[in-house]
């Protein structure tokens, strides 16, 4: 199976990291080797979702700074799956190192990782200046753009329109609507942006609680979580990540 890179994108608080983590978990159950890469350069949020820590001798900064032919050594294996590995900044704060990151280092790292994993998922950043997210968007085969309806989300999307045109990524996007939980009228949001939403995700009331417990949604089976998982399975089918 050839390597494929998928990037998850969206504005702040759009649910993109929750989605990226749970999509990676879903794909890893299909007998494919999945690499999940965080673009957060100051805080290791992915390991919080997975309930693990990243030691100083592993992590994103070393993967970027070393021309290491065995880049898999810098990834952490998820304890609940033999097929899922993740790359994030160390749990101990090392954010000042982010100033040294170049686009060339990110591209080299992603190319090296694509030789190791069947599927790579990049958890993108809302900020267009983030180098890991920017390269991830550029090289991705498909971009899953999450929307949690709000005026802020509408302004973010309008604000990055020129960036999307320059990077020529508009056609690569699949738009996903997160139910607003009555905080904002989704019909109004649809009308404002006039985008085709291929998938819709339910609002998970317990998402924060599950995150704090280090438990991905795919391991919790209440009614709303099952609806969320069904969407993930459809997207995994679209990606072609083996059989469930």
N, C-alpha and C positions, 0 to 999 in steps of 0.2 A: 504493500500500500504506500503510495507516495505521500509525502508530508504536506499538510495543509495548515495554513495560519488563519485564525479567525480572531477578530478583535471585537471586544464589547465596549461600547461607547455610550455617552450620555452626559447630561448636566449633573450638578451636585445633587445628591440625595435621590437619584433616579432609580436606584436599585441595581446598578450595573455590577457591583462586586458580588452581591448576593446571587445575581443571575450567572455571572462568570463561574463562581465556585460550584454552583449546583449543576450547571451545564457540564463542567469538567467531571464532576462526580458521575453524572449520568453516562457520559461517553466512556468513562473508565470501566463501567460495568459491561461494556460490549467487547471486551477482549482486544482493545486497542490501547497503545501506550500514549498517555496524555500528559502534556506539559502545560502547566498553568503559570503565567508570568504576570506579576504585579507591576504596575507603572508608578505606584506610590513610592516616592523617593525619601520620605521622612518618617513613615510609620508603616509597620508591617501588619496591614489589616487582613491579608489573606490568611495568615497563620492564626489570627483570632477566630475567623470563621471555621477553621479546621481544628482548633483546639490544640495547637502545637506551638513550639518555639523554634526560632531559627538561630543557631549559634553563630558566633563571629567568623568561624572558619568556613562557613557556607554563605550563600546569599547573592543578591543581585550585584553589589558593587564588585565583588571578586570575579563574578562571571563576566562583567563588562571590562574589567581592567586587565584580565589575563587572556592571552591568546592560547587558551587551554583546549587541546584537542579532545579531552574527555570532559566536556562541559557538564555532563550529567552529575559529576561529583559535587557541583555547586547547588543542585536542586535538592530539596527535601522530599523524601517519600512520605506520602500520606499514610498514616498508620492503619487506616481502615481499608486501604486498597493497594494491591501490588502493582496496579497499572497507572496510578496517579502520582505525579511529582509536581512540586510547586517551587517557584523561584521568587523570593521576596527579599526586602532588606532585612538584615539581622534584627532580632527582637530588641537587642541593645541598640540604642540610638546612635546612628552614624550618618545622619542626614547631611552634615556639612560636606561629605564627599560628593554629593550630587552635582556640585559646581563643575566637577571635572568630566562629567559625562558628555561624550560627543555622539553625533548621529552615526558616525562611522563605527564607533564601538558597539552601538546598539544593533546596527545592521549586521555586523560580524557575529555578535552573540546570537541573534535570531537565526542567522544562516546555520551556525553550528548546532543550535538546538533543533532545527528542522531536520537535521540528519539523524538525530537520536530518537525523536518522538514521531509517532504516526500523525498526531494532531497537536497543534500548539494553539492555546487560547491566551490572548493578551487582554488583561483587564485594563482598559484605557482610562485616561484622566480627562476631566472636563476642561482643563487648561490646555490650550493648543500649543503652548510652549514646552510641554513635557516631552522630552526626547524619546523616551520609551514608547509612549502612547503615539507620538507622531509617526515614528517609523513603523509601529504596529499597524496604524491605519493605512500607511502607504503600501506595505507589502501584503496586507490581508487579502485573502481570496474573497471573504465576505465580512461585512461589518454589521453587527447587531446593535442598533441604536435604540436605547431605552428611553421612554418618555413617561414621567410621572406628571400628569396634567397640572399646570400652574402657570401663572404669569411669568415667573422666573424661568421655567422650562422653555416657554415660548420665546422669551428674550434671549436665552442661551442659544437656542437653535437658530434664530434669526442672526444672532451675533457671529456665529461660526460659518455662515453661508459662504462668504468669500474664501475662507480657509478651505472649505470643502471643494469649491471650484478650482482653487489653485492646486490642490492635491489630487484632483480628479477622482474623488471617492463617492460622489453623489450616487452613481449607478450601482455601487457595490453595497449599498446599505439596505438592510432589512429592518423596518421600523416596528418596534414592539411597544404596545401601550400597557402601562401598569395602572390598574384600577385606582382611582384617586381617593377611595374611601370617603366619599361625600365631601372632601375638602375643596373640590373644584369640579365644575361640570365638564365631563369629558366630551360632551357634544360641542360645547363652546370651543374646547381645545382643538378638536378635530377640524372645526370650521376655520379657526385661526390659522392653522398650519397647512390644511388641505393636503395631508400626506396619506398614503395607503398604509394602514397598519396591518401587517401580515399576521401578527399574533397578538393576543391579549393575555396578560397575566393577572391573576387575582391578587388583591391586597392580602398579605399574610399578617394578621394581627400579632402573631407570636414571633415575627421575624427577629426583632431585637432580642427577645428572650433566648431564641435558638442560637443567635450569633454569640451572645455572652456565654452560652453553655458549650460553644464549639461544636454545635450540631447542625450540619447542613439540612436544608428543608427536605431533601430526598430521603432522609432517614426518619422523618416524622410524618405520620400518615393520617392526619385529620382530613376533613372534607376539602378545605381550601388547599392544603398541601398536595392532595391528590390531583386537584385541578392544575396546580402549578406544575406538577411532575408530568402530567399529560402533555403540556405545551413543550416541556423540555424533551420529551420523547419524540415529538413530531420534529423538533429542530435537529435532534440527533439523527433521525431518519434522513433529513434533508442533507446533513453534512455527510452522511454515508458512513457513520462510525460503527460498522458491524451490526450484528443482531443483538437485541436485548436478551 
